[in-house]
Amino acid sequence: MYRTPKVAVVQDLSGLGRCSLSVILPVLSVMGAQCCPLPTAVLSAHTAFPIPEETAFQDLTDNMEQTLRHWTALRTSFDAIYSGFLGSLRQIDVLRHLIQQFRRRETLVLIDPVMGDHGRVYRTYTPEMCREMARLAAEADLITPNLTEAALLLGEPFDRIPTSQAGIEAWLRRLSLDGKRSVVITGVSLAPKALGAGCLDNRSGKIHFAMARQEPGQFFGTGDLFAAVLLGSLLRGETLSESTANAVDFIQKTVSQTLAAGTPVLEGVQFEPLLRELL
């Protein structure tokens, strides 16, 4: 009899804009997993929307700590722990406690070290937070950095981000910490008009690349969507290379769907009509 995997998801929730929990919850659900949110914050809209001074923002760090105490008292357990954007050093510490308290031998810990993109660190991330994120990511079974975040984790300058397959493979091996964790680097392009990801499976030591047609434009929330599909595939028993290919393919399709529909970029990718493909 099938048992639904239970996933603790540490992410924020935005009222407007398809990102974080608003995309992760439906994706994991349709892929057969139970999403147990541990919200870091609630926002009226993600931070790229105009009129930022009007954004409603509620920090939930105190609630996170109380939730962990309650989960501990309930003696619950998780098949996976998945984290994304964290807003403070204290929240990084809360996630560390979550991993230490609830990790079992079979628990998959996926950390998406959300710190920056396009060669820039997010303005809310201090150098100390980046260092602590790197320390936290060392405890993961799987990390999913983009190229900017990979450079931050490796202490490499952004102008030395590799563009060749050999260079990406070298970074994947370094990020695996001598095979202690698996790695997926997103935003990889090995040919004109192609975009995808490279992965290293620490069980086999093998490296694979998954590419799809590159669509024009940049869309918010695709990193969260990618990691959710990746995790959902892994929990269904698919290999890391298969799961990476699934995620790359799904992102390309959702971006293409969004462009065809003319959906505003700020609203994120229109993934809802394609959820059936994840069943």
N, C-alpha and C positions, 0 to 999 in steps of 0.2 A: 504494500500500500504506500502511495506517495505521501511523503511528509513535506509540508511547505517549509522551505528554508526561512529562517528569521534573520533579518539584517538590521543592525543598529546603524542609523544614518545620521551623521553629525553635519548639519548644513543649516543655512538660513532659509527664510521663507519670504519671498517678495510677492506682493499683491498683483503688481503689473510686471510683465516681462517674463518670458519662459526661461527660467533658470533654477538652479538649486533644487529645493524640495518640490517645486511645482512641476518639474519634469521627472525627477528621480522616482517619486512615489508612483505615478501611473506606469512608468516603464518597468520598474521592478515588479509591480503587481501583475501586469499583463504577462510578464515572463515567468510567473509562478512563484514569486518570493513575497514574504511578508515584510513590508517596510515599517520599521519602528523608529519614528523620527525623534531625534534629540536636537530641537531647534536652537541655534546659536543666537538668532535675532529675528525679529519680524519687521519688514519694511513695507511701506506703501507701494513702492516700486523700486526696481534695481537702480543702482547709483548712476547709471549712464543717462537716465531720463533727465530732461531739462527741469529747471527750477529746483535744484538740489536743496536749497534752504527750506523748502516746503516739505521735504521728505519726512514722513512719519517713521521713526526708528525706535525700536524697543530692544535694548540689550537684554539677553536672557541668560547671562552667565550664572547668576544666582539660582535660577530655575534649573539650569543644567546640573549644578551640584546637588540640588535637592532631588532631582530625577534619579541621579546615580545612587543616592542613598536609598530611594524607594525601590529601584530595580535590584539593589543588593539585598534588601530585606525580603523581596519577593523570590529571591534565588532563581532569577531568570537566566537564560543563556542565549547565546547568539551563534549562528552559523557563519556570520560575516560581520565585520565592523568596517564601515566606509565613511571616510571624512573628506570634506572639501574645504571651502574657504573658512578660515578662522579669524576672528576679529581682534584678538588680543593675546598677550602672553598667558594670561590666566586661562583662556579657553584652550590653548595648546596644552596646558597643564591638566585641565579637566579631561581632555581626550587621552592623555597619557594614563591617567587614573582609570579611565574606562577600559583601555586595552589591558592594563595590568589586572584589573578586577574580573573581567569577563572573558578574557582569551582562554580558550581551551586548545588542546593539541590540534583539533580539526578546524578551529576557527580561522577563516581567511581574513586577514587585516589588509585592507586596501586604503592607502593614503594618497589622495590627490594633493600634492604640495602646492596649493594655489598661492602663488606669490607675485606673479607678473606675467607679462606677455609682450611680444614684439620688441624685445630688448629693453624693456622698462619694468622696474619694480612698482607694484601698486603703491599708491601714496600712503595707504594705511599700514604698510609693512615697514617696520624699522629694521636696521641691521641685526638687532638682538632677536627680533621675531624670526628673521630668516635663519639665523644660527640655530634657534630652538626648533624650527620646523625641520631643519636638516637632521637634528638629533632625534626628533620624533620619527621622521621617515625611516631612520635606521632600524626601527622596530617593526616595520611593515613586512608583510609577505609579498606585496606587490605595490609599486608606485607608478603613477601615470603623469609625469611632468610633461609640459610642453618644452620646446627648445630653450626658451628663456629660463624656465625653472630648472631645467637640467644644468644649465650653466651656473645658476646660483648654488645648486647642490654640490657641484664639482669645484666651485670657487674659480671658475673660468670667466674671463671678460666676455662681454656679449659680442665683441667683434671677432671672437675666435669660435663662434658657433659653427660646427662643421656643415658643409653642404654636400659632401660626397657620401656614398654608401659606406666606404671604409671608415670615414670619420664618425658617422653615426654608430657603426658597430663598435668602435673603440669606446665611445661614450656609454653605450649600453653595458659593456663589460665593466667599465669603471663604476657605473651606477649600481650594478648588481652586488657590489661589495664582495667580490670574489665568490659569487654564486650564492650569497646568503639570501637574496631576494630576487624576485622577478621584476622586470621593468618594461613599461611601454612608454615610448616617447612619441608624443603627438605633434602634428604640424610639420611632418617630414615631407619634403618634396625631392624626389630623385630624378625627375624628368619634367620637362615643360608641360604645364597644364595638368599635372598630376599631384595629388596631395593625399597624405595618409599617415601611417604610423609604423614604427619599427618596434619589435618586441624581442626580449630575451627571456626564455623560460629557464628558471634556475634548476629545474628538475632534469632537463635534458641538456642544458647549456647551449641549445640551438637558437639561432637568430632568424627571424622572419620579418618580411615587410609586406604590408597591405596597402595598396594604392587605389585611388578612385579618381574620376575626373574632377579637376578643380573647378569649382563654381565661383563666379565673381562675387565680391563682397565679403564682409566680415560680420558674423552674427554672434550675439550674446547667448550664453548658455550651452553652446555646443560641447564644451569640455565636460560639463555635468552630464549631458545627454550621452556622450561617448562613454564615460566611465560607468554609467548606469547600465547601458547595453552590454558592455564588457563584463561587468560583474554578474548580470543576469545570465549571460551565456555560460560563464564559469560555474555558476551554481547549478546549471542544468547538466554539467558534466562535460562540456566542450573544452577542448584544449585552449591554451593561451593564444596560439596562432589563429585558431578558428574564431575565438571570441574577438580578437583584434580585428579580423576581417569583417565579422558581423557588424562591429561598431563603426568601422570606416564606411562600409556600404550603407548603413542606416543614416549616418550623418549626411553623406552625399545626396541620398534620396530626399531627406527632409529639407536640405538647403535648396535643391532643385524644385521641390514642391512649393517652397516659400517664395522663390523668385517667380514662379509661374503664377502664383496667386496674387503677387504684388503686396504681400504683407509688409508693413513697415519694419525696418531692420531692428528698431528698438524693442519690438515685441518678441524677438527671438524667432526660432524656426518653427514652422507649422508642422509639428510632428504628429498631431492627433489623428489625422486621416490614415497614417501609416502604421499605427500601433498594431493593427491586425497582423502585420508582417512579422511581429515579434512573438506571436503565439506559438 
